[in-house]
Amino acid sequence: MSIFASLLPNEGTCLYAGFLKSARTLTIATSLTVALVGIQTATGGGAALAEQNGRTNLKIAMPGTWASHGPTATNNFGARVIYSLYDRLVWRDFLSNPDGSGAELVPGLAASWEQVTPTEWDFTIREGVKFHDGTTMTTQDVAFSINNTYGEGTEPFAASGTIASVVAIDDKIVRVTTKNPDPALLARMATAMGNIYPQAYYEKVGKDGFGREPIGTGPYKWAGRVTGESITLEAFDDYWGDKPPLNSITFLEVPETSSRIAGLLTGEYDIVTSLPPNQTGPIDSDDATEIRAVKVENIHMITFRQWKEGNVAADKRIRKAMALSLDRELMADKIWNGLTEREPMISLVMVSIIKTVLHCHLILKAQKP
C-alpha cells in the first residue's frame, strides 16, 4: 500500500482532482470511475507545498466534508479521509498498474492468509501494530471489526453479506467462515469491510462517538474537524509501515468549483477534487499544471421507483422509452469529455423489494441495442 493514498473515495461518482508538484513525488491512488489529477511544479506560478518538521503540510480542497468517519464511511467525502485513518486486512495495490488502476491484492494488516476449506480462510495478523491511541491491535479487535459489518453489527457493509462468522483462533490467527465458497473474499477484505479498529474504544464511545473521533491503525490520525470548514489529520509516527511522508493533511470545504480551481492555480490548495471535466480549461491552459486521468470500475445508473400509485414509471413502456432516448455516446463525449465508456447493450436489472414491489435499475453506461 502506498503511504500517501489519502484520496480513495471508494464507490461513488467521478473524482476530478488537481494538485501542486513538489520536488519529491507524491503518490495518489483513487477508486472512482475517472480521476483527473492536475499537477503544478514547485517552480511554477503557485506556492510550493508548506513544510513543517521537514515534512509537507498538504491542503486538499473538496466541495464539502462529512460529519462522521466511521470505518465504513463510503460516501465520496468521507472515504477520502478514512483511507488514511484505517488499514485493511488486505490492500488493493492501485499502483500495480502504472496508470493507477491496478487491482493486485497484497498483504495489509494480515501478513498472510490460507484457505483451509472451501468456506474457511485463516488470516495471520501482523504483530506489534499500534492503534492511534497507543494500544496494540489484537486478533479480537480484528474479529470484532469484521463481525460488526453484518447481521446485528452497527457498521453494516454490503460486501460482508457472504460472511457466516469471524473468530479469533488465537493471538495470531483469525478465521473467517463464509456461508458458501466465496472466491471474492480477499477482494471484499480489500474494501472498507476490512478496516480494523479498537473494540474497547468503539464499545466505550459508541457508533456516533467513534464516527466523530475515529481511531484506526493508518498512517495518519484524527486531529479534529471544524464544522463547515475543515478536517485535519496528522502523521502517526508509530505507524507499522513506512514513515508517513506528510506532516499533516487538511481537507478544506470549498463548495464553489471556480474557487477550488483558482486556489489550485495560486497555490492556496495543493489538491482540488470534484472538478467537472468540462471545467478543467484553466488548469489545462496553465503551463505549470498537468491533468492526469485514470479509469476504474464503476457504474452510474438511474433508479426508477415505479411502485408508487400513479407513478408514470410503473409503465414499463415509459421506462423503456426513457432508456432508449438517452444518447449515451453524446453523454460520454460531451459530459465526460470522452473519459468514460459505454457498454454495448442496455442492462435492466429488476430487484424485488417487498413481494411485487420492484426497483428497475437502468445502467447509464449502456448503449441502445
N, C-alpha and C positions, 0 to 999 in steps of 0.2 A: 504494500500500500504506500502511496506517496504521502509523506508527512503533510505537505501542503495540498490537501484535496478538500478544500473547505467550501466548495461551491456546488456540492452534489444535491440538486433539488429533486432527485428521485422522480417518480412517475408524475407527470404533470404537463403543463403547457410548455411551449418553447422558451428557452432562455437565450437572450442575446446579451452579451457582456463585452465590456471593453476594460483594459487595464494598462497601466503605465509600465514600460520596460524599466528594469533597474540593471545595474551592472551584472548582477547574478541572475540566473534563470530561475523562474518560479513555475512550478508545475501545477496545472489546473485540470481536474477531471470533471466531467459533467455527465448526467444521465437523462438528458432530455432529448426531444425529437431533433432539434437543431440547436447547437450552441455556437454563438459568434463571440469571439474574443478579440477586442481591439487593443493593440499594444502601442505604447508611446515610449520612445527611447529616453533614457535619463538625460541625454544631452539635447533633447528636443525642447519644444516650447513649454511643456508642463514642468512642474516641480518634481524633483526626484522623490522617491518614497522616503518618508520620515523615518529616522532611526533612533533607537534608544537602547542603551546597553549593547551596542554593536549589532543589534538586530532590527529589522524593519517593523514599523507600525503600519499595518495595512488598513486602508479605508475603502469599504465597499458600499456603493450607493444602490439601494433597491427601492421599488415603489412603496414598500411597507415592511413591517416586521410582524412577527406572530407573538401572541401573548404567552403561549405555553410551548415548552420544548422538551416534552417527554420523549421517551425512546422511540415511539412510533409516529412522531410528527412527520407526515409525508407531504404536507402542502408545500408549495414552492418556496415560500419564505422560511418556514421552519426547517425544512430539510437541508437548506444551505447551511444552516447553523449547526444542526445536530451532527452533521457528518464529521465535524471536528471535535465534538464533545464525547462521542461514543466510539468504541471499537466493536467489531462484529466477530463472531467465531470464524467466519470465512470472508475473505475480501475478494471482490471482483477487481482485477487489475485492468483499469481502463487504459493504462499506458502500455499494455501488451501489444496494442496496435499503435503505430506512430501517430495516427490521427486522433487518438483519444477515445476510440470506440471499442477498445479491447474487452474481451469477456472471459479471459483466463481466470480461473478460481485459484486463489493462493491462501496459505495459512494466515489467520488473523489471531484472535485470542485462542483459537485451537491450533496447537503446534502441529497436530497431525490428526488423522481420522481413519477409521476402518469400518467397512460394512461387514458385520459379523453374521447377519442373517438377511434374508430379503427385506425384512422390515425393521432391523435394528442396526443402528450406527453408534459406534463408540468414538467420542471426541476426547483426545488428550489435551488438557488445558495447560496453557503456559503457566509456569511457576513464577512467583515474585512480582506479579503485575499489581500496580497500585491504582486505587481509585483516587479521584481528586481530593477526597477528604483524608487521604493518608492511610486508609485501611487497605488490607491486601485482599484481592479478589480470590474467591474460593469457588469450588465446584457447586456449592449450594447457591451462590449468587447466580451462577450460570443457569442452573436448573430453574431457579425462581424466575429469572428474566424471561426465559423462553416459555415456561408454563403460563406466564402472565399474559401471553398474546392470544390465547384461545380459551374456549369453554367459558368459565366464570371469571377469567382474567380481566383485569381493569385496563389493560393496554392492548385491546384486540387488533389483530392484523390479519388481513385476508390470506396471506401466504401460508399461515400456520394451520390451515384447515385440514391438512393431512396428518397432523401430529396426534398421537394417541397418548403419549406420556414422555416426560423428560425426568430422568432420575440421576442424582449424583451417586455413582457406584462406590467411589472412594474419594480421596483428596486429589486425585489426578484425572479420573475418567468420568465423563458424563455420557449416559446412554440415552439416545433419542429413539423412540419407537414410533413408527408410523402405522396408520390404520391399514394401509395396503403398501405394497412395494412402491417407492417414490423415487424415481431416477432423478428428479429435480431437487432433491432435498438440499444438496450442497448449495445450489443456486438460491434456494429460499433462505438459507442461512447467511447469504451474502446481501440480503435485504435488511430493512430495519427490524425485521423479525429477529435477527441475530444480534442486535445491540444488547450489551451487558451492562448492568448497573447494580449498586449495592442493595441487597434485600433489606438489611436493617434500617438504612436511611429511608428507603422508599416506604416501608411499613410505618415508620415513625411520623413522616410528614404527610403521607397520603398522596394520591394521584395529583391533586391540584397543587399541593405544596411542592411536590417534586418537579412538576412542569414549570413552576416559577423559578426554582433554583435547582436545576438538574446537576447530577453528578455522574460521571462516566469514567472511562479509562483513556479517553482520547488525548491527542497531543495538545489540545487547548482546553482550558477550564473556564467555567462560567465566571464572569466578573461583574455582571449586572445588566439591567435593562432600564432605560428611561422611556416610559410610555410615550409613544408618538414621536420618538426621536432616534433612539439607537439601541443596539445590543453590543456588548463588548466581551470578547474572550481574551484570556491571557495565556501565554505559553505555560505548559505544565512540564516543568523541568525534571520531574520524576517519571516521565513517560518511559515505558518499557522499550520503545523503539528508538529510532534516531532522534537526536535533539531537534525540537521544533525550530525551524529556521526563522519564524516570525516572533517578535516580541509580543504583539497583540494583533487582534483582528477586530475592527469595529464595523458593524453593519448599520448604515445610516438610512433613515427613512427619507426618501426624496421622491414624492409622488409624480412630479412632472417629468416626462421623458426629456424634454428640452433642457431642463435643469441638470439632469444626470449627464447628458451629453456635454453640456457646457462645462460642468465640473470636471469631467474627464479630460477635456482638452486643455483646461487651465491648470490641471494638476491638483485640484482640490480633492478629487477622488482618484484612487488607484485602479478601481474596478467599478464598472457600472453594469447592471443587469437589466433584463426585460426590455430590450430595445427592439421595437418592431423593425423588420428588415427593410421596410420602405422609408425608414427614418435614419438610416446609418450614413447618409450622404456626408454630413460634416466630418465624421470620422474617416470615411473613405477618402475624402479630399484633403485631409491633413497629412502632410508629408511625414510627420513623426509618428503616425499611427498605422496599425495594421489590423485588418479584420480576419479572424480565422473561424472556420465553421467545421462542425463535426455532426454527422447524422447518427442517431442511435434509435433503438427500437421504442416506438411509442405510437399510439393511435388516437386521433381526435375523433369524436363521434357526437352525433345528435341523438338525444333520447326522446322518443315520443311517449308521453304519459297519456295513453288513449283510454284508460279505464273510466275516466270521469264522464258522467252522463252529459250528453250533448257536445262532447269534445269532438271536433271535426276529425281529429287524428284517429278516432276509433274506426274510421272507414279506411280499410287497407288500400283502397284505390287512391285516396288522398295521400297516404304515406308513400305509395309507390310513385305518384306524380311528383311529390316533393323530392324524392330521391333522384328521379330521372332528370329533374330540372336543374340540378347542380352541375355546372361546368367545372369539373374537378381539375382539368388541365389549366383552365384560366385561373382558378384559385391558387394552384401551385405556383404558376408563373408570376402572377401579379401580387397576391397577398404575401406569399413566402419568397418572392424573388427567385423562384426555381430551386430553393434549398430543401424542398421536401419532395416526396414521390407519391404516386397514386398507384393503387392496386388495379389489376386488370379486370376486376369484376365487382359488382355490388355484393356486399355481405350484410344480410339482415339476420340478426340473432334474436330469437324470441326467448325470453326468460320468464318463467312462471313465478309470480309473487305470492298471491293468495288464490288458490284454485284457478279460476278463469281470469284473474287479473294479470295482465301482461305488460311488460315493457318491450318496446321494439327499438333496438339499437341500430342505427344506421352508421356504418363506418364511413367517415368523411373522405378517407383516402381512396375509397373505391372509385371505380370508373363505370360508365354506362356499359351494359352488356352488349 
